[in-house]
Amino acid sequence: MGIGKWITGAIGWALGGPLGGLVGYLLGSLFEGDNAPQGNGGAGYASGGAFTANEQRNSFLVSLLVLSAAVMKSDGKVLKSELEYVKDFIRRSFGEHALPQALQILKAALEKNIDLPQVCAQIKLYMDPHQRLQLFHYLVGIANADGHVSQVEVTDLKNIALYLGIPAQEAESILAMFGGADVNSAYKVLEIDPSATDEEVKRAYKKMAIKHHPDKVETLGEDVKKAAEEKFKAIVAAYEAIRKERGFN
């Protein structure tokens, strides 16, 4: 079976380091004979070096699936709702053609022990802050697939954010995007305190809108950029909730 149309060409930096130890196994399940790409078996890796846009995209997708498996296993059980969320996300973001391959990679990842600190350290080295925020937003969505993020999942997600180099306030902001439509969550989304002035609210909204604009991840492809629109819409909704409560224009 060939790699298909979703992940095409060279994998990129994900074939080195800790991810490489996993990726060779994961992608090996999708190939026959000598066609499988070879990683370095998890050997050391270093920053630097140029990667094409396609290689960056492929490494992002592999990282997404590996960390998805880690989140799904975090509470000791893989829920059908979590699997359906992943399937729906893949289908909406990348198309129906991507689903078979993505599910095979995910299944293989669920069968492996994932060293989160090491894997996240590698991702942090090669992904920029905007890409890591988008990755984290997706992972919180998986945990929330059943309508509730358990305390165990919150702890694991905060650890992942820490390993990825995402500041605690930014992690809390993304967690709050799934916390409901209440105004208290809206303040957390905008990374401000309820005591903030109207002008401070407006400045925070503008700052967040720039930081999380979908264009920030456009180098990963139009499909990833499209997925980033959900995060951007949550920021707009948070601002509107506060504006409506306070009554300012």
ZIRAWO-V487253 format. One record per residue. OMEGA is omega as a letter, one per 20 degrees, with the letter a starting at -180 (999 if undefined). Layout:
omega=(OMEGA & OMEGA)
//
This chain:
omega=(a & a & r & a & a & r & a & r & a & a & a & a & a & r & r & r & a & r & a & r & r & a & r & r & a & a & r & r & a & a & r & r & a & a & a & r & a & r & r & r & a & r & a & a & r & r & r & a & a & r & r & r & a & r & r & r & a & r & r & a & r & r & r & a & r & r & r & r & r & r & a & a & a & a & r & r & r & a & r & a & r & r & r & r & r & a & a & r & r & a & a & a & a & r & a & a & a & a & a & a & a & a & r & r & r & r & r & a & r & a & a & r & a & r & a & a & a & r & a & r & r & r & r & a & a & r & r & a & a & r & r & r & r & r & a & r & r & a & r & r & r & a & a & a & r & r & a & r & a & r & r & r & r & r & a & r & r & r & r & r & r & r & a & a & r & r & a & a & r & r & r & r & a & r & a & r & r & a & a & a & a & a & r & r & a & r & r & r & a & r & r & r & r & r & a & r & r & r & r & r & a & r & r & r & r & r & a & r & r & a & a & a & a & r & a & a & a & r & r & r & a & a & r & r & r & r & a & a & r & r & r & r & r & r & r & a & r & r & a & r & r & a & a & a & a & r & r & a & 999)
//
